């Protein structure tokens, strides 16, 4: 079972630098059913509970057009996560993985991301499914799911720089 601040066998914590967060502006707040990491899902599901995202003024006008998308990418600040582990043992079995090979909330810059299913837009409130964060989590940004988004701006040369030999059929290397 996940504990909130334990160090498991073979995990390694480092002395994190003093926080000097990059002047991020929280643009809203996320409401979910979860108040503890012990009950929060590890990954959101599109058939999960309905959650709400409130976008604060003056950012609410930025929601114009968002209802046209079935899915959105939500970026949020995992404000209650520790920030000092470089090796983690998610299986609590002594086998460690580097923080950057995991989707753990424990990271130097605790930015969470989820692809959510947009259920409704009511003024500055989005109703979504697919979140995996604690109630009250600060909102950083909202973007259309990149797999659904076609750029509105005219193309530029870098848009066509591809390597025909490169393929990415799987998430992990085999």
KAMO-V135796 format. One record per helix or strand. SS is the DSSP state (hx for helix, st for strand). FROM is the first residue (numbers start at 1). LEN is the number of residues. If there is no record, write none. Layout:
SS;FROM;LEN / SS;FROM;LEN
//
This chain:
st;12;2 / st;28;4 / st;51;5 / hx;59;5 / hx;66;3 / st;71;7 / st;85;4 / st;97;2 / hx;99;3 / st;111;12 / st;125;5 / st;138;7 / hx;157;4
//
